[in-house]
Amino acid sequence: MFRTRTGPRPDWTSADYDSYEALVPAGIRNPAARVSRARARRRPHRRAIHAALTRLRTTRHALALRHRSA
């Protein structure tokens, strides 16, 4: 994967790019590094939400299958 040291990375999301664009005019030194460090931090609440949504989807799918077979 191609990476630059001073600008956005190819694997960034649109939120990462928006953060970068907000840091540049603010005069933050090395904004790409700031965004990359923020991406690397753990996000336990995101994992918990993702797990809950996965369980909900699984439950809905199981209920739909049960309903079809009845």
N, C-alpha and C positions, 0 to 999 in steps of 0.2 A: 504494500500500500504506500502511496506517495504521501509524504508529510512535509510541511514547511515549518520552519521554526517561528515565523513571525505572523502568520495568518491563519485563517480557518482551516480545519482539517476535513478531509473527505468524509469521515465517519460522523461528523457532527449532525445533530438534529437542527430543525429550524429554531428551536428555543436556544440552542447553543450559539447559533449564528446571531440571533437577536441580542443575546447577552454580549457577545463580542462587539457588535455594532454600537451598543450602549456604552461600553467601556472605552472605545477608541476616542470619541469626542471628549470624554471626561478626562483624558490625559493620563490614563492608567498606564504604567510601565508594563510592557509585555502582556497585553490583554489576552492573547491566545493561550499563554501559560496559565493565566488566572482561570479561564474557562475550562481548560483541560484538567486543572486540579479540582475544580468544582465537580466535573464529571466523574472523577475518580473516587470522590467521597462516597461512603456508604449511604444508602437511602433506605433505612429499614421500613419506613412507613409506605414507601412505594412497593416493597416486597410484600408487605402485609395486605395491601389493597389488591395487588396482583393475585395473591393466593386466594383471597376472598372471592374475587371475580371468577377465578378458575373453578372454585367449588360451586359457585352459583351456576355457571355454564354447564358443568357436569350434572348437577342436580336437575336443571331444566331439561337437558338432553335425556336423562334417564326417565324423567316423568313423561316426556313426549313419546319415548319408545314404549313405555308401559301403557299409555293411552291408546297408541296405535294397535297394540296386540290385544287389547280388551274388546 
